[in-house]
Amino acid sequence: MIPVTLQPEPSDFDQRVRQPGRNWLTAQGIALNMAPPKASAPPNYWTHSNRQLWESYSGVCAYLAIFFEWVTGAASTDHFVAKSRHAGDAYEWNNYRLSCLAPNRNKNKFDDVLDPIGLAADTFVLNLASGEITPNPSLDAVQKNAARKTIRRLRLDSPDHNAMRAKHFYRYIRGKDEQSLRELSPFVWYEAQRQGQL
Protein backbone atom coordinates (compact mmCIF):
# COMPACT_ATOMS: atom_id res chain seq x y z
CA MET A 1 0.00 0.00 0.00
CA ILE A 2 1.25 3.48 -0.88
CA PRO A 3 -0.25 6.95 -0.39
CA VAL A 4 -3.18 7.79 -2.67
CA THR A 5 -4.22 11.31 -3.62
CA LEU A 6 -7.95 12.03 -3.45
CA GLN A 7 -9.16 12.72 -6.98
CA PRO A 8 -11.79 15.35 -7.87
CA GLU A 9 -15.43 14.39 -7.70
CA PRO A 10 -17.01 13.82 -11.15
CA SER A 11 -19.18 16.69 -12.34
CA ASP A 12 -22.33 14.53 -12.42
CA PHE A 13 -21.71 12.74 -9.11
CA ASP A 14 -24.03 14.94 -7.07
CA GLN A 15 -26.92 14.41 -9.49
CA ARG A 16 -26.41 10.70 -10.09
CA VAL A 17 -25.25 9.48 -6.68
CA ARG A 18 -25.37 11.91 -3.75
CA GLN A 19 -28.80 13.45 -4.23
CA PRO A 20 -30.67 10.20 -5.01
CA GLY A 21 -28.94 8.58 -2.03
CA ARG A 22 -29.73 11.40 0.36
CA ASN A 23 -33.32 11.57 -0.88
CA TRP A 24 -33.73 7.86 -0.18
CA LEU A 25 -32.25 8.22 3.32
CA THR A 26 -34.56 11.16 4.06
CA ALA A 27 -37.60 9.22 2.85
CA GLN A 28 -36.64 6.37 5.18
CA GLY A 29 -36.11 8.69 8.13
CA ILE A 30 -32.40 7.84 8.31
CA ALA A 31 -30.11 10.68 9.35
CA LEU A 32 -26.89 11.13 7.37
CA ASN A 33 -24.75 10.60 10.45
CA MET A 34 -26.43 7.44 11.73
CA ALA A 35 -26.24 3.77 10.83
CA PRO A 36 -29.01 2.44 8.60
CA PRO A 37 -31.25 -0.26 10.10
CA LYS A 38 -29.64 -2.83 7.81
CA ALA A 39 -26.17 -2.67 6.26
CA SER A 40 -27.58 -3.72 2.91
CA ALA A 41 -30.49 -1.27 3.01
CA PRO A 42 -29.07 1.78 1.18
CA PRO A 43 -29.60 1.52 -2.60
CA ASN A 44 -26.33 1.16 -4.47
CA TYR A 45 -26.41 4.44 -6.39
CA TRP A 46 -22.61 4.50 -6.05
CA THR A 47 -22.42 1.94 -8.86
CA HIS A 48 -23.21 4.82 -11.24
CA SER A 49 -19.73 6.14 -10.48
CA ASN A 50 -17.81 2.83 -10.52
CA ARG A 51 -16.29 3.41 -13.95
CA GLN A 52 -15.44 7.01 -13.08
CA LEU A 53 -13.73 5.82 -9.91
CA TRP A 54 -11.64 3.34 -11.89
CA GLU A 55 -10.71 6.00 -14.43
CA SER A 56 -9.96 8.66 -11.80
CA TYR A 57 -7.47 6.38 -10.06
CA SER A 58 -5.94 5.04 -13.30
CA GLY A 59 -7.18 1.53 -12.55
CA VAL A 60 -4.89 1.15 -9.51
CA CYS A 61 -6.28 -0.63 -6.45
CA ALA A 62 -5.92 1.61 -3.40
CA TYR A 63 -4.96 -1.35 -1.18
CA LEU A 64 -2.87 -3.63 -3.40
CA ALA A 65 -1.32 -0.78 -5.43
CA ILE A 66 -1.59 -2.77 -8.66
CA PHE A 67 -3.28 -1.91 -11.94
CA PHE A 68 -6.21 -4.05 -13.03
CA GLU A 69 -8.23 -3.88 -16.23
CA TRP A 70 -11.83 -2.69 -16.11
CA VAL A 71 -12.97 -5.56 -18.35
CA THR A 72 -11.92 -8.19 -15.78
CA GLY A 73 -14.87 -7.24 -13.61
CA ALA A 74 -12.56 -7.08 -10.61
CA ALA A 75 -13.33 -3.44 -9.74
CA SER A 76 -15.35 -2.51 -6.71
CA THR A 77 -16.08 0.62 -4.72
CA ASP A 78 -14.92 0.29 -1.15
CA HIS A 79 -16.67 2.58 1.32
CA PHE A 80 -13.76 3.46 3.59
CA VAL A 81 -16.19 4.37 6.37
CA ALA A 82 -18.54 1.41 6.10
CA LYS A 83 -22.05 2.22 4.90
CA SER A 84 -23.33 0.07 7.77
CA ARG A 85 -21.85 2.61 10.21
CA HIS A 86 -22.53 5.99 8.63
CA ALA A 87 -25.39 6.16 6.14
CA GLY A 88 -24.55 9.51 4.54
CA ASP A 89 -21.01 8.42 3.64
CA ALA A 90 -22.47 5.74 1.37
CA TYR A 91 -23.01 8.52 -1.16
CA GLU A 92 -19.87 10.61 -0.74
CA TRP A 93 -17.10 10.48 -3.35
CA ASN A 94 -14.37 11.22 -0.79
CA ASN A 95 -15.34 8.04 1.07
CA TYR A 96 -14.75 5.80 -1.96
CA ARG A 97 -11.58 3.80 -2.53
CA LEU A 98 -11.01 1.92 -5.77
CA SER A 99 -10.44 -1.66 -4.76
CA CYS A 100 -10.01 -5.11 -6.21
CA LEU A 101 -12.72 -7.42 -4.96
CA ALA A 102 -10.64 -9.42 -2.46
CA PRO A 103 -9.32 -6.52 -0.34
CA ASN A 104 -12.79 -4.96 -0.33
CA ARG A 105 -14.27 -8.20 0.99
CA ASN A 106 -11.48 -8.62 3.54
CA LYS A 107 -11.92 -5.07 4.82
CA ASN A 108 -15.69 -5.45 5.01
CA LYS A 109 -17.10 -3.17 7.73
CA PHE A 110 -13.95 -3.20 9.87
CA ASP A 111 -12.30 0.10 10.77
CA ASP A 112 -8.79 -1.13 11.62
CA VAL A 113 -7.33 -0.46 8.17
CA LEU A 114 -5.11 2.53 7.43
CA ASP A 115 -6.56 4.88 4.83
CA PRO A 116 -4.51 4.99 1.62
CA ILE A 117 -5.67 8.60 1.24
CA GLY A 118 -3.53 10.54 3.67
CA LEU A 119 -1.24 7.57 4.35
CA ALA A 120 2.25 8.64 5.41
CA ALA A 121 4.95 7.84 2.87
CA ASP A 122 7.03 4.72 3.58
CA THR A 123 4.56 3.26 6.07
CA PHE A 124 5.09 -0.12 4.42
CA VAL A 125 8.28 -1.57 2.98
CA LEU A 126 8.81 -4.42 0.59
CA ASN A 127 11.29 -7.25 0.21
CA LEU A 128 11.71 -7.15 -3.56
CA ALA A 129 13.02 -10.71 -3.82
CA SER A 130 10.23 -12.37 -1.81
CA GLY A 131 7.45 -9.81 -2.26
CA GLU A 132 6.89 -9.71 1.51
CA ILE A 133 5.37 -6.53 2.93
CA THR A 134 6.14 -5.30 6.45
CA PRO A 135 5.70 -2.14 8.49
CA ASN A 136 8.62 0.25 8.14
CA PRO A 137 11.03 -0.47 11.03
CA SER A 138 11.38 3.28 11.63
CA LEU A 139 7.71 3.65 12.66
CA ASP A 140 6.86 4.18 16.29
CA ALA A 141 5.01 1.43 18.21
CA VAL A 142 1.52 2.83 17.54
CA GLN A 143 2.17 3.27 13.82
CA LYS A 144 3.69 -0.22 13.52
CA ASN A 145 0.68 -1.74 15.22
CA ALA A 146 -1.71 0.07 12.84
CA ALA A 147 0.34 -1.07 9.85
CA ARG A 148 0.38 -4.68 11.08
CA LYS A 149 -3.40 -4.65 11.57
CA THR A 150 -3.83 -3.34 8.03
CA ILE A 151 -1.61 -6.10 6.61
CA ARG A 152 -3.53 -8.75 8.55
CA ARG A 153 -7.00 -7.42 7.78
CA LEU A 154 -6.41 -7.06 4.04
CA ARG A 155 -4.21 -10.19 3.90
CA LEU A 156 -1.56 -8.19 2.10
CA ASP A 157 1.08 -10.72 3.17
CA SER A 158 -0.64 -13.79 1.76
CA PRO A 159 1.61 -16.17 -0.22
CA ASP A 160 -0.26 -15.22 -3.40
CA HIS A 161 0.21 -11.48 -2.85
CA ASN A 162 3.88 -11.96 -2.02
CA ALA A 163 4.41 -14.07 -5.13
CA MET A 164 2.60 -11.49 -7.28
CA ARG A 165 4.83 -8.65 -6.11
CA ALA A 166 8.01 -10.71 -6.49
CA LYS A 167 6.92 -11.64 -10.01
CA HIS A 168 6.36 -7.99 -10.89
CA PHE A 169 9.89 -7.13 -9.81
CA TYR A 170 11.37 -10.16 -11.59
CA ARG A 171 9.65 -9.09 -14.81
CA TYR A 172 11.21 -5.66 -14.43
CA ILE A 173 14.67 -7.21 -13.91
CA ARG A 174 14.16 -9.32 -17.03
CA GLY A 175 12.98 -6.50 -19.29
CA LYS A 176 14.14 -3.30 -17.54
CA ASP A 177 10.88 -1.55 -18.50
CA GLU A 178 10.56 0.94 -15.66
CA GLN A 179 7.53 2.73 -17.10
CA SER A 180 5.51 -0.49 -17.28
CA LEU A 181 6.48 -1.39 -13.72
CA ARG A 182 5.41 2.06 -12.54
CA GLU A 183 2.02 1.79 -14.29
CA LEU A 184 1.25 -1.84 -13.46
CA SER A 185 2.69 -2.20 -9.95
CA PRO A 186 3.23 1.22 -8.36
CA PHE A 187 4.17 -0.10 -4.91
CA VAL A 188 6.84 -2.41 -6.33
CA TRP A 189 8.10 0.43 -8.53
CA TYR A 190 8.24 2.84 -5.59
CA GLU A 191 10.09 0.38 -3.37
CA ALA A 192 12.52 -0.55 -6.15
CA GLN A 193 13.23 3.13 -6.67
CA ARG A 194 13.60 3.81 -2.92
CA GLN A 195 15.99 0.89 -2.58
CA GLY A 196 18.08 2.00 -5.55
CA GLN A 197 17.18 -1.02 -7.68
CA LEU A 198 15.98 0.82 -10.81
N, C-alpha and C positions, 0 to 999 in steps of 0.2 A: 504494500500500500504506500502511495506517495501523496503529497498534498494535491488537492484538486481546487481549481478556481471556480467559484460560482459563476455560471454563465447567465447572460441576460434572459429574462422571461420573454417568451414569444409574444408577438404583438396581439395574437388572437387568444392568448391563454385565458385572460379574464372572462371573455365572452363564452369560450367553449368549455372551460373547466371550473374556474373559481365561482362564477355567478350561479351556474346551474347547481353546483355542489352546495353553496351556501343557501340557495333557495330551498333545496331539499331539506337541509338541516333545520332551517327555520320552520318549514312546514311540519316537521316531525317534533318540533319543540326541543331540539338539541342545541345547546349553546356551543359556540365555536371552541370554547376552552374546556369543554367537558368530554368525557368518554361517551361514545354512542352505546346504546343498550346492548348491541351485539357488534363484535369486531367486523363482521362481514356485512353489516347493515348499509353503510354508505355506498351509494351507486358509484361505479368505477369510471367516473367522468375523466379521470386522469389518463385513461387509455387514449383519449383524443390527442394527448401530447407525447405519447410514447416515441413516435418517430422523431419528433422535434428534440426530445431529450437525447436520443441516440446521436442525432446530427450535431447537437450543441456540444456534446462531449466527445466528438470525433470517434464514436464507437468504442470508447475505452471504458471498461468496467471500473467503477470508483474503488472497488475493494480488491480486485485481483490485479488491476493496472495492466490489463492486456486488451488488445483490440479484438473485437468479434464482429462478424458480418451480420448485418440486419437480417438477411435472408435465412440465417440459421434458425431463427425463431427463439434465440437464446436471450433476447433482451427482456428486461423487466424494470419496472419503476419501483425502487425501494423507497418507502416512506421512512426517512431517517427517524423522525419521531413517529412511532407507530400510530396508525389511524385508529387502533383500538384504545389508545390513551388520550388522544387529543383530536377531536373530530374536525375542527377547522383546518388543521394542518394536512388533512387528506387532500385538500384542494389548493395547496400553496406550492408554487414552483420551487421556492428556496428550500423546501423540505424533501425534494426528490433527488435521489442518487441513481444514476444509471448503473445497473447491476446485471451481471449474468444471473441465471436462475438459481444456481446452487448457493452462492453467498446470500442472496436475498432470502432464500428459504432458511438457511442456517441462522441468519440474524433474527428473522421472525419479528416478534414484538419486544425482544430484549433490548435493554438500553445500556449494555456494558461494552459497546463497540465504539471505538474512537471515530470521530467524524472525519472523513477524508477532506471535507471543506473546512479549512482552518487548521488542518493537521500541521504540526511543527515539522520542518524539514528534518530528515535523517532520524525519524522516530524508529524506523525499522531498517535493518541492514540485512544483506544477502550474502550467502556463501555462493559464489558464482559457479563453483565446480559441482556442488551438490544441490543447489537450488533452495537450500534451507533458509528460512526467514527467522530472525530473532530480534528482540528489542535491542536498540543501540546500547552498548555497555555504558555509555556516558550519561544515560538518563538517570534521574534520581529515582528513589525507591517507588514513589507514587506513580511516576510516569512509566516505569518498567512494568509495574503491576497492571496498569491500564493497557499497555501494549500487549502483554501476555494474554490478558483476557480477550482482547480483540483477535489475536491469533487463534486462540482456542475456540471462540464462538464461531468465527467464520471458517475454521478449519484450514487456515492459510498454510499450515505446515503439514498437510496431508502428503503421503508419498506421491500421489498423482500431481499435486501442485508443485512439489519440489522437483519432480522429474520434468514437468513442463518448463519451469524456469531454467533448469540446467540445460534442457534441449534448446531453448531460445538462445542461450549464450553460446552453446556449442555451434549452432548454425551461424552465429556471427563470426566465431573463430574460423569456421570453414570458408565463409564467403567474404568476410570483412565488409559487409554492407551495413554501415552504421545507421544510415537513414531508415532502412527497413526495420532494424532493431528498435530504433527510437519510436517508430510508428506502431509497431506490432506488440512490443513488450516494454513500455516506458519505464517500469520499475527496474527491469534487468538493465536497460540502457543506462539509467541514472546511476545505478550501483556500479556498473562497469566503468562509467566515466569517473565517478567519485574515487574508485579504487585504482585509477590509472591504467585500465585494461583496454582502452579504445585507441 
